[in-house]
Amino acid sequence: MLKVENIRKDFPILSRHVNGKPLVYFDNAATSQTPQQVIDAIVDYYSNYNANIHRGVHTLSQEATDKYEAARQTIQNHFNAKHAHEIIFTSGTTHSINLVANGFSALLKKGDEVIVSTLEHHSNIVPWQMLCERTGAILKVIPMNVEGELVMSDYDALLSNKTKLVFVNHISNALGTINPIKEIIDKAHNVGAAVLVDGAQACPHVKTDVQALDVDFYVASAHKMCGPTGVGVLYGKEVWLNKLPPYQGGGEMIAEVTFKKTTYAELPHKFEAGTPNICGGIAFGAAINYMDNIGFDAIASYENELLDYGTQKLLEIEGLKIYGTSKHKTSVISFNLEGIHPYDVGTILDKMGIAVRTGHHCAQPIMDFYKIPGTIRASFAFYNTKTEIDALVEGVKKAKMMLS
Ligand SMILES: *Cc1c(COP(=O)(O)O)cnc(C)c1O
């Protein structure tokens, strides 16, 4: 059982006021809040051992290197990767996806097929469209149904021996749908295709085992799971990371440089050119330790309670429609009030100290499917409460009165 009142004390920001009202933070799908334990790790780094890593003989550099590599191992253990060198530090999910998409330029040829889904964030669409433009590969799309689920029989029909790569998210940021990724991965492997799973939205809700999934690439951002912005991870199976060429050239990623020929460093350094976000990587490790200590089973069952409660209370409002009604979903509620623009509701809620997101949530194909410009999205984290949901429901009622 999760003790939410104790947990909330770990997050300094949760006790602030916004527009004279206690902050109700329901924009967790965009970025999560940061506990004191992670803030302390950041302060500790800059106060005590700020130094560049890997090349230094001096004590500070060695301490920073040790902590950075320890964070890599924390991430490895969390995602159950086989090797620490399969964990590549990046600046986030977007960077991780671009790294892989760029690498596949060397592996795809004209007429090859790659598969995406309708439920994706733009960062899991656009880099692949760019890849298709460069290579002449063809982009196929798994459709969705009105519940916000992927149509798996259509996925089966898209797969063939031409399919080289499938990229889908684990959980949709716009609707909260949990996709059947194990089935997607197994079916892709049956035709010899590799799979990249965008775990940005899953990482705060579920503990993923990349070996059990047998996924080829899994990507996530620290800032969605209580860590800082500007750091994330690319997990890749060793055999795939060895096949991909480096993404960026520079320091740290080389074995030897001469003007005749440069040889590249071993994994993971081959993909980590330049000075990384050292403090961010260490704080990412601290964030994972924090969440693992609370436990993902406890987090999931508490968030499900919030989801059920919020869904039921919001649906009591007449004219309110929820988008994304899969039985398999996380604590994201995307909704609209009939005849009212989502932006106007978001603005009124902000006046009451309630932070939600309005718009297309970087997932325009989903909005096109429903023929709407956007939604109001309330996304709950394990530090939110039913009392806060009550405030949201009151706020939405008020907004409806003011706007209709
Ligand atoms: C947030 C998010 C991204 C983008 O992550 P960045 O940290 O902005 O790179 C991609 N996909 C999904 C599903 C997301 O929720």
The ligand as a Tripos MOL2 file, in Angstrom:
@<TRIPOS>MOLECULE
LIG
   15    15     1     0     0
SMALL
NO_CHARGES

@<TRIPOS>ATOM
      1 C1          7.0120   12.5190  -23.9250 C.3       1 LIG1
      2 C2          6.9560   11.5140  -25.0030 C.ar      1 LIG1
      3 C3          7.8920   11.5100  -26.0490 C.ar      1 LIG1
      4 C4          8.9570   12.5640  -26.1840 C.3       1 LIG1
      5 O1          9.8420   12.5530  -25.1190 O.3       1 LIG1
      6 P1         10.9540   13.7130  -24.9860 P.3       1 LIG1
      7 O2         11.4310   13.5650  -23.5870 O.co2     1 LIG1
      8 O3         10.2630   15.0120  -25.2640 O.co2     1 LIG1
      9 O4         12.0070   13.4120  -26.0020 O.co2     1 LIG1
     10 C5          7.7910   10.5210  -26.9890 C.ar      1 LIG1
     11 N1          6.8500    9.5780  -26.9270 N.ar      1 LIG1
     12 C6          5.9370    9.5370  -25.9400 C.ar      1 LIG1
     13 C7          4.9250    8.4450  -25.9240 C.3       1 LIG1
     14 C8          5.9570   10.5130  -24.9430 C.ar      1 LIG1
     15 O5          5.0430   10.4820  -23.9800 O.3       1 LIG1
@<TRIPOS>BOND
     1     1     2 1
     2     2     3 ar
     3     2    14 ar
     4     3     4 1
     5     3    10 ar
     6     4     5 1
     7     5     6 1
     8     6     7 2
     9     6     8 1
    10     6     9 1
    11    10    11 ar
    12    11    12 ar
    13    12    13 1
    14    12    14 ar
    15    14    15 1
@<TRIPOS>SUBSTRUCTURE
     1 LIG1         1 GROUP 0 **** ****
